[in-house]
Amino acid sequence: QVRLEESGGNLVQPGGSLRLSCAASTSGFDNYGMGWFRQAPGKEREFVASISRRSKIINYGDSVKGRFTISRDNAKNTVSLQMNNLKADDTGVYYCALTTRTGAWTVDSAFGYWGQGTRVTVSS
């Protein structure tokens, strides 16, 4: 049984910062890679960031490189996404996901477990 729950989504002005968190209710959390995806209205789901089980591999989508940071705390079964210098195009529902495969995957098909999402709105 795996449950993922995102939190931290909010309304923020362009240039602002926001930190999203994902709490995982599963045993063996440190065996699994984690990822963040987002989906804006009318657009396809987009890869944001992923991190391998022990944080040795980290990947970012091109649109967020240099602005977002993914991290995890295996002792707390959490993964976070620190988002800085937010832009209007960052608006969307952000989803936390878990993969049982080794590495830091960048395609949503690699992730078998998903949270409900948390909404981020970047607007002036």
C-alpha positions in Angstrom: 0.0 0.0 0.0 1.4 3.4 -1.1 -0.2 6.7 -0.3 1.3 10.0 -1.5 0.0 13.3 -0.3 1.2 16.7 -1.6 0.9 19.9 0.3 2.1 23.5 0.0 0.4 24.7 -3.1 -0.7 28.3 -3.0 -1.2 31.6 -4.9 2.1 33.4 -5.3 3.3 36.4 -7.3 5.8 36.1 -10.2 9.3 36.1 -8.8 8.1 34.6 -5.5 9.0 31.3 -4.0 7.0 28.3 -2.8 7.9 25.0 -1.2 5.9 21.8 -1.9 6.1 18.7 0.2 5.0 15.1 -0.4 4.5 12.7 2.4 4.7 9.0 1.5 3.0 6.4 3.5 4.9 3.3 2.6 7.5 1.0 3.9 10.9 1.0 2.3 10.6 4.6 1.1 14.3 4.7 0.5 14.0 1.9 -2.1 12.0 4.2 -4.4 12.7 7.0 -6.8 10.5 10.0 -6.5 9.3 12.6 -9.0 7.3 15.8 -9.4 5.1 16.4 -12.4 2.8 19.3 -13.2 -0.1 19.9 -15.4 -1.5 23.3 -16.5 -5.0 23.7 -17.9 -5.2 22.5 -21.4 -1.7 21.2 -21.5 -0.1 17.8 -21.2 1.5 16.6 -18.0 5.0 17.9 -17.8 8.1 16.5 -16.0 9.4 18.8 -13.4 12.0 16.9 -11.3 13.0 13.5 -10.1 15.4 12.1 -7.5 16.8 8.6 -7.0 16.3 6.6 -3.8 19.5 7.9 -2.1 19.6 11.3 -3.9 22.6 10.2 -6.1 20.8 11.1 -9.3 18.7 14.2 -9.8 17.0 15.3 -13.0 15.1 18.5 -13.8 12.9 19.6 -16.7 14.5 22.2 -18.8 12.0 24.9 -17.9 12.8 24.7 -14.2 16.5 24.2 -14.1 18.2 26.7 -11.9 15.0 27.7 -10.2 13.7 24.5 -8.6 15.3 22.1 -6.3 14.1 18.6 -5.4 15.2 16.9 -2.2 14.2 14.0 0.0 14.4 13.0 3.6 14.3 9.3 3.8 14.1 9.3 7.6 10.8 11.3 7.3 9.5 9.6 4.1 9.2 13.0 2.4 10.2 14.6 -0.8 10.2 18.3 -1.4 10.3 20.8 -4.2 11.6 24.2 -3.6 10.5 26.6 -6.3 12.1 30.0 -6.7 11.7 32.8 -9.1 8.3 31.5 -10.1 6.8 32.4 -13.4 3.3 32.5 -14.7 4.0 29.4 -16.7 4.7 27.5 -13.5 1.0 27.5 -12.8 -0.6 24.1 -12.6 -1.4 21.2 -10.4 1.8 19.6 -9.1 1.8 15.8 -8.5 4.2 13.7 -6.5 4.9 10.3 -7.9 6.8 7.2 -6.8 8.6 4.6 -9.0 9.8 1.2 -8.1 12.5 1.3 -10.8 16.1 2.3 -10.1 17.2 5.8 -10.9 15.5 9.1 -11.4 13.1 8.7 -14.2 11.7 11.6 -16.3 8.7 10.0 -18.0 5.4 9.6 -16.2 4.9 6.0 -17.3 7.8 5.0 -15.1 5.9 6.1 -12.0 3.3 3.7 -10.7 2.0 5.7 -7.7 0.7 9.2 -7.7 -0.7 11.7 -5.2 -3.8 13.8 -5.6 -1.9 16.9 -6.5 -1.6 20.4 -5.1 -2.4 23.5 -7.0 0.1 26.3 -7.7 -1.0 29.6 -9.1 1.5 32.2 -10.1 -0.2 35.4 -10.9 0.2 39.2 -10.3 
